[in-house]
Amino acid sequence: RGGRRHFVTSAEDLEKRNENQAAIHKARAQRRQESDDENEDSEEIEENEESRSMQMEALRSEVVQIEKKVKSKGPTVFATANPNAEDRNKFKKAKDLHDSEAPELTRREKEELEKQRAADHYRKLHAEGKTDEYKADMERLAAARKRREELAAKQKSDTEQAEKIKHDAAQATQHSDDSDDEKLDSRTVKAMKPAQLKEALKKRGLSTQGQKKELTDRLLAAIKK
């Protein structure tokens, strides 16, 4: 900028010119960096001085307040510990405690302890079957077992009775059919009307379809078996 123009006539002149320009740009960038660093350092120094000034002012104010409190309270008395005194906060082992040093229980703690002991004793007796509650439970269990056995026996008896009634009814039906077969003969069957033939065939579980002759032949064949 503002300098003389250089014209290159060979590759070597071009390379040399490029190197010179690169060196110039590098020097300019370095000068800018140094200038920026100086500005930053000056700003940081100003900030540190301002911070130290504020801290000193706060310390001076705190010292003044402390001096006022000391003057209002009078001379200060410092408490010191007696090196020969027994350390009451120091933990001791159970074997180092004497009977006289055992902690005294409150009335409520004693009552809770007695309740716990009584409950443990009762549970032990109940497990051994020596309490009234255990005996009552056993009686209720025995009564329930007896009721279940009686109910099962009654159900069994009712079932057997129902089976017997069913069997007797079947026997009676079979006997009635046999009696009817004994009363029926070929002459009686031939004299029966179609409705009577169908009723007799229905009792024997036979088909009721067909004309009177077919019904008659079917019933005659059944009573001959």
C-alpha positions as CSV (number, residue, x, y, z in Angstrom):
1,R,0.0,0.0,0.0
2,G,1.6,3.3,-1.1
3,G,4.9,1.6,-2.0
4,R,6.5,0.9,-5.2
5,R,5.2,-1.9,-7.4
6,H,7.5,-4.8,-8.0
7,F,7.2,-6.8,-11.2
8,V,8.5,-10.3,-11.3
9,T,10.1,-11.8,-14.3
10,S,10.8,-15.3,-13.0
11,A,9.6,-18.0,-10.6
12,E,12.4,-17.2,-8.2
13,D,11.3,-13.5,-8.0
14,L,7.7,-14.6,-7.4
15,E,8.7,-16.9,-4.6
16,K,10.9,-14.2,-3.0
17,R,8.1,-11.7,-3.2
18,N,5.6,-14.1,-1.5
19,E,8.1,-14.8,1.3
20,N,8.6,-11.0,1.9
21,Q,4.8,-10.4,2.0
22,A,4.3,-13.4,4.4
23,A,7.0,-11.9,6.7
24,I,5.3,-8.5,6.7
25,H,1.9,-10.0,7.5
26,K,3.4,-12.1,10.4
27,A,5.1,-9.0,11.9
28,R,1.9,-7.0,11.7
29,A,-0.1,-9.8,13.4
30,Q,2.5,-10.1,16.2
31,R,2.4,-6.3,16.8
32,R,-1.4,-6.4,17.1
33,Q,-1.3,-9.3,19.5
34,E,1.3,-7.5,21.8
35,S,-0.9,-4.4,21.7
36,D,-4.0,-6.5,22.7
37,D,-2.1,-8.2,25.5
38,E,-0.9,-4.9,27.0
39,N,-4.5,-3.6,27.0
40,E,-5.8,-6.8,28.7
41,D,-3.0,-6.6,31.3
42,S,-3.7,-3.0,32.1
43,E,-7.4,-3.7,32.5
44,E,-6.7,-6.7,34.8
45,I,-4.3,-4.6,37.0
46,E,-7.0,-2.0,37.4
47,E,-9.6,-4.6,38.4
48,N,-7.2,-6.2,40.9
49,E,-6.4,-2.8,42.5
50,E,-10.1,-2.0,42.8
51,S,-10.8,-5.4,44.4
52,R,-8.0,-5.0,46.9
53,S,-9.2,-1.5,47.8
54,M,-12.7,-2.8,48.5
55,Q,-11.3,-5.7,50.6
56,M,-9.2,-3.3,52.7
57,E,-12.2,-1.0,53.3
58,A,-14.3,-4.0,54.4
59,L,-11.5,-5.1,56.8
60,R,-11.2,-1.6,58.3
61,S,-15.0,-1.5,58.9
62,E,-15.0,-4.9,60.6
63,V,-12.1,-3.9,62.9
64,V,-14.0,-0.8,63.9
65,Q,-17.1,-2.9,64.8
66,I,-15.0,-5.3,66.9
67,E,-13.4,-2.5,68.8
68,K,-16.8,-1.0,69.6
69,K,-18.1,-4.4,70.9
70,V,-15.0,-4.9,73.1
71,K,-15.3,-1.5,74.7
72,S,-19.0,-2.0,75.4
73,K,-18.5,-5.5,77.1
74,G,-15.5,-4.7,79.2
75,P,-12.5,-7.0,79.7
76,T,-12.9,-10.5,78.1
77,V,-12.7,-13.6,80.3
78,F,-11.5,-16.8,78.5
79,A,-12.7,-20.1,79.9
80,T,-10.0,-22.8,80.2
81,A,-10.5,-26.5,80.7
82,N,-9.3,-28.3,83.9
83,P,-6.7,-30.9,82.7
84,N,-7.3,-32.9,85.9
85,A,-11.1,-33.1,85.5
86,E,-12.6,-36.4,84.4
87,D,-13.9,-36.5,80.8
88,R,-17.6,-37.3,81.3
89,N,-18.2,-37.5,77.5
90,K,-15.6,-40.3,77.1
91,F,-17.2,-43.6,76.2
92,K,-16.6,-46.5,78.6
93,K,-16.8,-50.2,78.0
94,A,-19.5,-52.3,79.6
95,K,-17.0,-54.2,81.7
96,D,-15.6,-51.0,83.2
97,L,-19.0,-49.9,84.5
98,H,-19.8,-50.8,88.1
99,D,-23.3,-51.5,89.5
100,S,-23.5,-48.1,91.0
101,E,-22.9,-46.6,87.5
102,A,-25.7,-48.5,85.8
103,P,-28.3,-46.1,84.2
104,E,-31.5,-45.7,86.2
105,L,-34.6,-46.7,84.2
106,T,-37.7,-44.5,84.2
107,R,-41.0,-45.8,85.4
108,R,-42.3,-46.1,81.8
109,E,-39.2,-48.0,80.8
110,K,-39.7,-50.4,83.7
111,E,-43.3,-51.0,82.8
112,E,-42.4,-51.7,79.2
113,L,-39.7,-54.1,80.3
114,E,-42.2,-56.0,82.5
115,K,-44.7,-56.2,79.7
116,Q,-42.1,-57.6,77.4
117,R,-41.1,-60.2,79.9
118,A,-44.7,-61.2,80.5
119,A,-45.4,-61.5,76.8
120,D,-42.4,-63.7,76.2
121,H,-43.4,-65.9,79.2
122,Y,-47.0,-66.2,77.9
123,R,-45.8,-67.1,74.3
124,K,-43.6,-69.8,75.8
125,L,-46.4,-71.3,77.8
126,H,-48.8,-71.1,74.8
127,A,-46.2,-73.0,72.6
128,E,-46.1,-75.7,75.3
129,G,-49.9,-76.0,75.4
130,K,-50.3,-74.8,79.0
131,T,-52.5,-71.7,78.5
132,D,-56.3,-71.5,78.6
133,E,-56.3,-69.9,75.2
134,Y,-54.5,-72.9,73.7
135,K,-56.9,-75.3,75.3
136,A,-59.9,-73.3,74.0
137,D,-58.4,-73.3,70.5
138,M,-57.9,-77.1,70.7
139,E,-61.5,-77.6,71.8
140,R,-62.8,-75.4,69.0
141,L,-60.7,-77.3,66.5
142,A,-61.9,-80.7,67.8
143,A,-65.5,-79.5,67.6
144,A,-65.0,-78.3,64.0
145,R,-63.4,-81.6,63.0
146,K,-66.3,-83.5,64.5
147,R,-68.9,-81.4,62.7
148,R,-67.1,-82.0,59.4
149,E,-67.0,-85.8,60.0
150,E,-70.7,-85.8,60.9
151,L,-71.6,-83.8,57.8
152,A,-69.5,-86.2,55.6
153,A,-71.2,-89.2,57.1
154,K,-74.6,-87.7,56.6
155,Q,-73.9,-86.9,53.0
156,K,-72.6,-90.4,52.4
157,S,-75.8,-91.8,54.0
158,D,-78.0,-89.6,51.9
159,T,-76.1,-90.6,48.7
160,E,-76.4,-94.3,49.6
161,Q,-80.2,-93.9,50.3
162,A,-80.7,-92.0,47.0
163,E,-78.9,-94.8,45.1
164,K,-81.0,-97.4,46.9
165,I,-84.2,-95.6,46.0
166,K,-83.1,-95.3,42.4
167,H,-82.2,-98.9,42.2
168,D,-85.5,-100.0,43.8
169,A,-87.4,-97.8,41.3
170,A,-85.5,-99.4,38.4
171,Q,-86.3,-102.9,39.7
172,A,-90.0,-102.0,40.1
173,T,-90.1,-100.7,36.5
174,Q,-88.5,-103.8,35.3
175,H,-90.9,-106.0,37.2
176,S,-93.8,-104.0,35.9
177,D,-92.6,-104.4,32.3
178,D,-92.2,-108.2,32.9
179,S,-95.7,-108.3,34.4
180,D,-97.1,-106.5,31.4
181,D,-95.3,-108.9,29.1
182,E,-96.8,-111.8,31.0
183,K,-100.3,-110.3,30.6
184,L,-99.9,-109.7,26.9
185,D,-100.4,-112.5,24.5
186,S,-100.8,-112.7,20.8
187,R,-104.6,-112.5,21.0
188,T,-104.5,-109.4,23.3
189,V,-102.0,-107.7,21.1
190,K,-104.0,-108.3,18.0
191,A,-107.1,-106.8,19.8
192,M,-105.3,-103.6,20.9
193,K,-105.9,-100.3,19.2
194,P,-103.1,-98.3,17.5
195,A,-102.8,-95.9,20.5
196,Q,-102.5,-98.9,22.9
197,L,-99.9,-100.5,20.7
198,K,-97.8,-97.3,20.5
199,E,-98.0,-96.9,24.3
200,A,-96.8,-100.5,24.8
201,L,-94.0,-100.0,22.3
202,K,-93.0,-96.7,23.9
203,K,-92.6,-98.4,27.3
204,R,-90.2,-100.9,25.8
205,G,-88.2,-98.2,24.0
206,L,-89.3,-99.3,20.5
207,S,-90.3,-97.3,17.5
208,T,-94.0,-96.1,17.3
209,Q,-93.9,-95.4,13.6
210,G,-96.0,-97.3,11.1
211,Q,-99.5,-98.7,10.5
212,K,-101.4,-100.9,12.9
213,K,-100.1,-104.2,11.3
214,E,-96.5,-103.0,11.6
215,L,-97.1,-101.9,15.2
216,T,-98.7,-105.2,16.1
217,D,-95.9,-107.3,14.5
218,R,-93.3,-105.2,16.3
219,L,-95.0,-105.7,19.7
220,L,-95.5,-109.4,19.2
221,A,-91.8,-109.8,18.4
222,A,-90.9,-107.9,21.6
223,I,-93.1,-110.0,24.0
224,K,-91.8,-113.3,22.5
225,K,-88.1,-112.4,23.4
